[in-house]
C-alpha cells in the first residue's frame, strides 16, 4: 500500500498525484474578497447587501419586548 500524503493538508494521494489544497485555498480567499466587505468596526458584510440596500441590522436583545 502506498503512503503518499500532502504535507500541507494531510490528504492521502495516489502515486504521482499532486494535491490542489494550496490552489483551492487561494481561490477561496479570492472568493471571500469578491463577496465580502469589511466595515469600520471590523464586521464583515456582503457587498451585494451594501450595493442593493437590503441589509438591515439586527436589533439588540434589549430592544425586543419582554414577555
C-alpha positions in Angstrom: 0.0 0.0 0.0 1.2 3.5 -0.8 1.6 6.1 1.8 1.6 9.4 -0.1 0.3 12.3 1.9 0.1 16.1 1.3 2.4 17.9 3.7 0.0 20.9 3.9 -3.4 19.3 4.4 -2.7 15.7 5.1 -4.8 14.3 2.2 -4.0 10.8 1.0 -2.7 10.9 -2.6 -2.2 8.3 -5.3 1.3 7.8 -6.7 2.2 10.8 -8.9 -1.0 12.7 -7.8 -0.5 16.3 -6.7 -2.7 17.9 -4.1 -4.6 21.1 -5.0 -5.1 22.3 -1.5 -3.0 25.4 -1.8 -4.7 26.4 -5.1 -8.1 25.8 -3.5 -7.2 27.9 -0.5 -6.2 30.8 -2.8 -9.4 30.5 -4.7 -11.5 30.6 -1.5 -9.6 33.7 -0.3 -10.3 35.4 -3.6 -14.0 34.5 -3.4 -14.2 35.9 0.1 -12.6 39.2 -1.1 -15.1 39.3 -4.0 -18.2 38.7 -1.9 -17.5 40.4 1.4 -16.5 43.9 2.6 -15.2 44.9 6.0 -16.9 47.7 7.8 -15.1 50.2 10.0 -15.9 48.2 13.1 -14.4 45.1 11.6 -17.7 43.4 10.8 -17.9 41.6 7.5 -20.8 42.4 5.3 -22.0 41.1 1.9 -21.1 43.5 -0.9 -24.4 42.7 -2.6 -26.3 43.9 0.5 -24.3 47.1 0.7 -25.0 47.8 -3.0 -28.7 47.0 -3.0 -29.5 48.3 0.4 -31.1 45.1 1.5 -29.1 44.6 4.7 -30.8 45.5 7.9 -29.1 45.4 11.2 -30.4 43.0 13.9 -31.8 44.6 17.0 -30.2 44.0 20.4 -32.0 41.6 22.8 -32.8 44.6 25.0 -34.8 46.2 22.2 -37.3 43.2 22.0 -40.4 43.4 24.2 -40.2 41.0 27.1 -42.9 38.5 27.7 
